[in-house]
Amino acid sequence: MPALGFPREPLHALDHEVKFVFPGASLAVARTILQAACRRELPHAASLVETIYFDGRRLESLAEKLASDYRKTKIRLRWYDRSAAVWLEVKRRVGSRREKFRTRIGPTEDAGRESLDGRELSLSSLDSPALATLPRWLVGVGEAVPAGLAPAVHLAYRRERFVEPASGLRISLDSEIEVVRIADWAAGLPGIRRVEGGLRSPYLVEIKGASRDLPPALAALAALGGRRESFSKYSFCLLD
């Protein structure tokens, strides 16, 4: 299959991506601290993020996470605020460092080309024929297709974006993590949740850049009971 010719965003350098996980009850306080110490990252300071994670039929990507593998790979679709534009992301982690390939794959202006639309994905089931086209999109942009790749879970969360001026670190505040749908094939596997509701979501403060530590301006967050950990929204939404 020839390359599809979609614009590729540059591959991020292997910078740090570190998450601090907090109990949900202190969310408002954390937001106040971030608003006081940081500036909003424009033009997308706040968004509803929807993501569909893909995995092999034995949930190999989930197993990498649970085994704390030094190298991990995630394949997902992402769109924002229930708008049309859909992004394909292939995210690789090497320890705390990351690299991410990201390209927009829909909607397209070519009526003869298969297309994805976030407005439709927000409402579609995970067995939608549109999602079965993902392997062809991966091949078209030169990415390998893992065996048995299929949509496993559709989740959503709120993201607020900041920049800490002194360090230049990008800071995100992720909250209200929820399951939208779990694929029937995944829900039938041992240990996978059967009920999609009822999650008690923590919130995450994630820093991206040259440092693994919270900058001094955000020292007040340390009093809120957070912990540094490799939190996965994917596993949080799938596992009982």
Secondary structure, 3 states (H helix, E strand, C coil): CCCCCCCECCCCCCEEEEEEEECHHHHHHHHHHHHHHCEECCCCCEEEEEEEEEECCCCHHHHHHHCCCCEEEEEEEEEECCCCCEEEEEEEEECCEEEEEEEEEECCCCCCCCCCCHHHHCCCCCCCHHHHHHHHHHHHCCCCCCCCCEEEEEEEEEEEEEECCCCCCEEEEEEEEEEEEECHHHHCCCCECCCCCCCCCCEEEEEEECCCCCCHHHHHHHHHCCEECCCCHHHHHHEC
